[in-house]
Amino acid sequence: MTQTAVLLDPGIREWALIPIVLVTLMLQLVRHYVSVLMKDNKSSSKEFLQEMQTLQRSALCRTNRGWIPKDAFEARRKKYSDAKGLLHTKPTSNEGNPMAAMADPNMMKGMMVQQALSIGPHIGMMTWVAHFFPSFVIAKLPFGLTSRFRGMFQRGIEHQTLEVTYITSTCGYFLFMYGLRGFITLLLGEASDFDEMEHMNNMSQGQMAGGRQQVDMPALFNAEIENWSEALTAHEFHLNGSEKRLLDLPADVLDW
């Protein structure tokens, strides 16, 4: 089938392409600042921080056990994993518990606001583009595509002979939305809330409103106790025989 090439009216650039780009850019900027204003900056409780630091110190001790003598390591093993050790203390903080978050109306409200800020602008932009620029062919891609991309890039028009490289207004909005990600990050810095993939990843992992991660503290304590088992934490002091290894070095290495 012969592909048809068309000449785009220069007015489409001024009255369709540029407005869609500018409105998409401004919408993402407004969304970012609204997210900042509505973000829950509630600080974590003292008990939650203490329990998280206990887990971190325990993990650091296990990971670097080869740099302390065996008796010192065994003392730390007893301190953490003994029946009366720190890890056998029942966690008192309920912060970050997924079940508690589901029962907290404020937390649910924050999650709903995040969902609305993520989905609402896209619905509004799609409605705006479909209303003011219905089935507009607004641009031509500088590279070739196969006919399988026709349904994606030419949604809204039924013209099987039109080259696939021509894109419609609806497709253009999605391309601009994701293509402007780097520019938005450049404008807003690392604090940008524009990254859709990161946002969806956080939601899939159960991150709560305000940026706090949902954690099951009792499960983390039990897992850390299992990690302290002798089978997983066999001790070997790295400094054993260090004097001999030093003396065995070549003379040209020691002569410096």
Kinemage of the C-alpha trace (Angstrom):
@kinemage 1
@onewidth
@group {chain A} dominant
@subgroup {mainchain}
@vectorlist {calphas} color= white
{ca met a 1} P 0.000 0.000 0.000
{ca thr a 2} L 1.380 3.416 -0.998
{ca gln a 3} L 2.108 5.684 1.929
{ca thr a 4} L 0.775 9.235 1.658
{ca ala a 5} L 2.879 12.210 2.736
{ca val a 6} L 1.081 15.433 3.680
{ca leu a 7} L 2.241 19.018 4.083
{ca leu a 8} L 1.406 20.328 7.541
{ca asp a 9} L 0.019 23.853 7.781
{ca pro a 10} L 2.525 26.125 9.617
{ca gly a 11} L -0.400 27.409 11.662
{ca ile a 12} L -0.655 23.994 13.357
{ca arg a 13} L 2.714 24.675 14.998
{ca glu a 14} L 1.569 27.996 16.507
{ca trp a 15} L -2.014 27.059 17.359
{ca ala a 16} L -1.792 23.364 18.244
{ca leu a 17} L 1.743 22.020 18.809
{ca ile a 18} L 3.162 24.865 20.907
{ca pro a 19} L 0.003 25.295 23.064
{ca ile a 20} L -0.042 21.573 23.910
{ca val a 21} L 3.641 21.681 24.893
{ca leu a 22} L 3.247 24.830 27.013
{ca val a 23} L 0.076 23.667 28.753
{ca thr a 24} L 1.678 20.273 29.489
{ca leu a 25} L 4.729 22.005 30.952
{ca met a 26} L 2.686 24.408 33.101
{ca leu a 27} L 0.400 21.613 34.263
{ca gln a 28} L 3.327 19.568 35.540
{ca leu a 29} L 4.805 22.597 37.301
{ca val a 30} L 1.484 23.333 39.003
{ca arg a 31} L 1.078 19.692 39.942
{ca his a 32} L 4.541 19.644 41.521
{ca tyr a 33} L 3.909 22.686 43.718
{ca val a 34} L 0.447 21.491 44.714
{ca ser a 35} L 2.011 18.161 45.740
{ca val a 36} L 4.589 20.018 47.833
{ca leu a 37} L 1.888 22.073 49.563
{ca met a 38} L -0.300 19.070 50.305
{ca lys a 39} L 2.473 16.670 51.295
{ca asp a 40} L 2.318 15.343 54.837
{ca asn a 41} L 5.604 16.312 56.512
{ca lys a 42} L 4.782 14.638 59.807
{ca ser a 43} L 7.957 13.509 61.529
{ca ser a 44} L 8.433 9.935 62.646
{ca ser a 45} L 7.909 9.022 66.287
{ca lys a 46} L 10.790 8.482 68.699
{ca glu a 47} L 9.949 4.796 69.141
{ca phe a 48} L 9.891 4.185 65.366
{ca leu a 49} L 13.297 5.838 64.896
{ca gln a 50} L 14.793 3.853 67.779
{ca glu a 51} L 13.581 0.558 66.348
{ca met a 52} L 14.824 1.395 62.847
{ca gln a 53} L 18.235 2.372 64.232
{ca thr a 54} L 18.383 -0.883 66.207
{ca leu a 55} L 17.854 -2.816 62.969
{ca gln a 56} L 20.478 -0.732 61.182
{ca arg a 57} L 23.084 -1.207 63.921
{ca ser a 58} L 22.369 -4.923 63.986
{ca ala a 59} L 22.800 -5.224 60.220
{ca leu a 60} L 26.030 -3.197 60.295
{ca cys a 61} L 27.441 -5.389 63.048
{ca arg a 62} L 26.638 -8.572 61.099
{ca thr a 63} L 28.018 -7.210 57.837
{ca asn a 64} L 31.311 -6.039 59.347
{ca arg a 65} L 31.781 -8.875 61.840
{ca gly a 66} L 35.137 -9.828 60.347
{ca trp a 67} L 36.760 -6.634 61.627
{ca ile a 68} L 36.163 -7.289 65.330
{ca pro a 69} L 37.553 -10.171 67.446
{ca lys a 70} L 35.425 -13.277 67.897
{ca asp a 71} L 34.691 -12.668 71.589
{ca ala a 72} L 33.531 -9.122 70.847
{ca phe a 73} L 31.333 -10.409 68.038
{ca glu a 74} L 29.787 -13.105 70.229
{ca ala a 75} L 29.005 -10.460 72.844
{ca arg a 76} L 27.182 -8.447 70.207
{ca arg a 77} L 25.383 -11.557 68.960
{ca lys a 78} L 24.102 -12.146 72.482
{ca lys a 79} L 23.154 -8.477 72.830
{ca tyr a 80} L 20.970 -8.588 69.723
{ca ser a 81} L 19.731 -12.153 69.228
{ca asp a 82} L 19.672 -13.577 72.768
{ca ala a 83} L 16.285 -14.414 74.272
{ca lys a 84} L 16.492 -11.171 76.245
{ca gly a 85} L 18.295 -9.238 73.514
{ca leu a 86} L 17.244 -6.081 71.721
{ca leu a 87} L 15.678 -7.892 68.787
{ca his a 88} L 13.421 -9.950 71.055
{ca thr a 89} L 11.888 -6.777 72.461
{ca lys a 90} L 8.373 -6.375 71.123
{ca pro a 91} L 8.169 -3.286 68.869
{ca thr a 92} L 6.010 -0.582 70.422
{ca ser a 93} L 5.655 1.776 67.462
{ca asn a 94} L 2.703 1.276 65.165
{ca glu a 95} L 3.974 3.742 62.596
{ca gly a 96} L 4.505 2.330 59.138
{ca asn a 97} L 2.326 -0.715 59.802
{ca pro a 98} L 0.281 -1.375 56.635
{ca met a 99} L -2.797 -2.446 58.596
{ca ala a 100} L -2.604 0.619 60.828
{ca ala a 101} L -2.261 2.807 57.737
{ca met a 102} L -5.416 1.307 56.254
{ca ala a 103} L -7.300 2.123 59.455
{ca asp a 104} L -5.964 5.696 59.695
{ca pro a 105} L -8.381 8.142 57.976
{ca asn a 106} L -5.674 10.798 57.609
{ca met a 107} L -3.330 8.353 55.935
{ca met a 108} L -6.044 7.159 53.570
{ca lys a 109} L -6.873 10.768 52.741
{ca gly a 110} L -3.242 11.455 51.891
{ca met a 111} L -3.072 8.429 49.614
{ca met a 112} L -6.274 9.480 47.842
{ca val a 113} L -4.859 12.974 47.321
{ca gln a 114} L -1.724 11.487 45.787
{ca gln a 115} L -3.809 9.340 43.458
{ca ala a 116} L -5.936 12.350 42.462
{ca leu a 117} L -2.835 14.464 41.746
{ca ser a 118} L -1.447 11.674 39.609
{ca ile a 119} L -4.545 10.754 37.595
{ca gly a 120} L -6.574 13.982 37.635
{ca pro a 121} L -4.200 16.127 35.516
{ca his a 122} L -3.989 13.420 32.853
{ca ile a 123} L -7.759 13.139 32.587
{ca gly a 124} L -8.075 16.930 32.365
{ca met a 125} L -5.386 17.221 29.703
{ca met a 126} L -6.851 14.391 27.640
{ca thr a 127} L -10.263 16.080 27.756
{ca trp a 128} L -8.760 19.447 26.801
{ca val a 129} L -6.760 18.044 23.903
{ca ala a 130} L -9.677 15.968 22.610
{ca his a 131} L -12.007 19.002 22.779
{ca phe a 132} L -9.818 21.711 21.209
{ca phe a 133} L -7.635 19.593 18.898
{ca pro a 134} L -9.748 16.592 17.847
{ca ser a 135} L -7.853 14.318 15.443
{ca phe a 136} L -5.288 17.034 14.626
{ca val a 137} L -2.134 15.837 12.856
{ca ile a 138} L 0.350 18.053 14.676
{ca ala a 139} L 3.845 16.739 13.877
{ca lys a 140} L 5.955 14.306 11.882
{ca leu a 141} L 8.553 12.108 13.552
{ca pro a 142} L 12.077 12.300 12.082
{ca phe a 143} L 12.447 8.509 11.917
{ca gly a 144} L 10.522 5.738 10.239
{ca leu a 145} L 8.067 3.391 11.961
{ca thr a 146} L 6.266 0.207 10.981
{ca ser a 147} L 2.522 0.038 10.500
{ca arg a 148} L 2.123 -1.616 13.927
{ca phe a 149} L 2.515 1.810 15.508
{ca arg a 150} L -0.374 3.315 13.551
{ca gly a 151} L -2.980 2.664 16.229
{ca met a 152} L -0.735 4.243 18.858
{ca phe a 153} L 0.456 7.370 17.016
{ca gln a 154} L -2.581 8.082 14.850
{ca arg a 155} L -5.383 7.493 17.315
{ca gly a 156} L -8.529 9.336 16.285
{ca ile a 157} L -8.075 9.237 12.514
{ca glu a 158} L -8.875 6.442 10.060
{ca his a 159} L -6.435 6.863 7.192
{ca gln a 160} L -4.576 3.671 6.355
{ca thr a 161} L -2.433 5.297 3.653
{ca leu a 162} L -1.052 8.113 5.833
{ca glu a 163} L 2.579 7.649 6.805
{ca val a 164} L 2.951 6.270 10.317
{ca thr a 165} L 5.457 8.994 11.210
{ca tyr a 166} L 2.641 11.571 11.451
{ca ile a 167} L 1.249 11.815 14.973
{ca thr a 168} L -2.044 13.135 16.268
{ca ser a 169} L -2.688 15.543 19.128
{ca thr a 170} L -3.564 12.810 21.649
{ca cys a 171} L -0.376 10.895 20.979
{ca gly a 172} L 1.593 14.135 20.990
{ca tyr a 173} L 0.405 14.911 24.499
{ca phe a 174} L 1.758 11.605 25.830
{ca leu a 175} L 5.059 12.072 24.013
{ca phe a 176} L 5.453 15.590 25.393
{ca met a 177} L 4.466 14.520 28.899
{ca tyr a 178} L 7.222 11.908 29.110
{ca gly a 179} L 9.654 13.787 26.886
{ca leu a 180} L 9.588 16.855 29.143
{ca arg a 181} L 10.592 14.777 32.183
{ca gly a 182} L 14.257 15.723 31.912
{ca phe a 183} L 13.436 19.411 31.398
{ca ile a 184} L 11.118 19.441 34.416
{ca thr a 185} L 13.803 17.799 36.547
{ca leu a 186} L 16.279 20.418 35.338
{ca leu a 187} L 13.903 23.212 36.383
{ca leu a 188} L 12.850 21.776 39.744
{ca gly a 189} L 15.979 19.857 40.709
{ca glu a 190} L 16.038 16.543 42.537
{ca ala a 191} L 12.862 17.457 44.458
{ca ser a 192} L 10.752 17.048 41.315
{ca asp a 193} L 7.560 15.031 41.807
{ca phe a 194} L 7.169 14.608 38.049
{ca asp a 195} L 8.657 11.146 37.576
{ca glu a 196} L 5.622 8.991 36.802
{ca met a 197} L 7.557 5.716 36.840
{ca glu a 198} L 8.987 6.406 40.279
{ca his a 199} L 5.557 7.402 41.563
{ca met a 200} L 3.963 4.194 40.269
{ca asn a 201} L 6.827 2.166 41.744
{ca asn a 202} L 6.324 3.776 45.151
{ca met a 203} L 2.608 3.075 45.027
{ca ser a 204} L 3.206 -0.553 44.034
{ca gln a 205} L 5.624 -0.958 46.957
{ca gly a 206} L 3.095 0.528 49.361
{ca gln a 207} L 4.734 3.861 50.085
{ca met a 208} L 2.449 5.988 52.203
{ca ala a 209} L 1.575 9.624 51.827
{ca gly a 210} L 4.333 11.870 53.063
{ca gly a 211} L 7.096 9.610 51.723
{ca arg a 212} L 7.171 7.099 54.585
{ca gln a 213} L 7.532 3.472 53.674
{ca gln a 214} L 5.089 0.946 55.051
{ca val a 215} L 6.995 -1.560 57.157
{ca asp a 216} L 5.993 -4.517 59.277
{ca met a 217} L 8.304 -3.978 62.245
{ca pro a 218} L 7.701 -7.349 63.993
{ca ala a 219} L 8.473 -9.182 60.739
{ca leu a 220} L 11.677 -7.181 60.315
{ca phe a 221} L 12.767 -8.005 63.862
{ca asn a 222} L 12.088 -11.720 63.329
{ca ala a 223} L 13.988 -11.710 60.044
{ca glu a 224} L 16.959 -10.014 61.694
{ca ile a 225} L 16.961 -12.616 64.478
{ca glu a 226} L 17.155 -15.372 61.844
{ca asn a 227} L 20.022 -13.543 60.140
{ca trp a 228} L 21.987 -13.757 63.405
{ca ser a 229} L 21.936 -17.554 63.362
{ca glu a 230} L 25.378 -19.167 63.532
{ca ala a 231} L 24.897 -20.778 60.132
{ca leu a 232} L 24.565 -17.339 58.504
{ca thr a 233} L 27.088 -15.443 60.625
{ca ala a 234} L 30.161 -17.637 60.788
{ca his a 235} L 32.960 -15.482 62.160
{ca glu a 236} L 36.429 -15.126 60.642
{ca phe a 237} L 38.647 -12.348 61.970
{ca his a 238} L 40.248 -10.554 59.027
{ca leu a 239} L 43.291 -9.470 61.024
{ca asn a 240} L 44.395 -13.001 61.938
{ca gly a 241} L 47.908 -13.487 60.571
{ca ser a 242} L 48.144 -9.877 59.426
{ca glu a 243} L 51.731 -9.588 60.723
{ca lys a 244} L 52.813 -12.599 58.671
{ca arg a 245} L 51.092 -11.275 55.553
{ca leu a 246} L 52.843 -7.944 56.054
{ca leu a 247} L 56.269 -9.546 56.399
{ca asp a 248} L 55.649 -11.723 53.338
{ca leu a 249} L 55.168 -8.694 51.104
{ca pro a 250} L 57.921 -8.076 48.508
{ca ala a 251} L 60.712 -5.739 49.557
{ca asp a 252} L 59.973 -3.231 46.814
{ca val a 253} L 56.446 -2.831 48.213
{ca leu a 254} L 57.707 -2.165 51.735
{ca asp a 255} L 60.412 0.254 50.586
{ca trp a 256} L 58.434 3.452 50.147
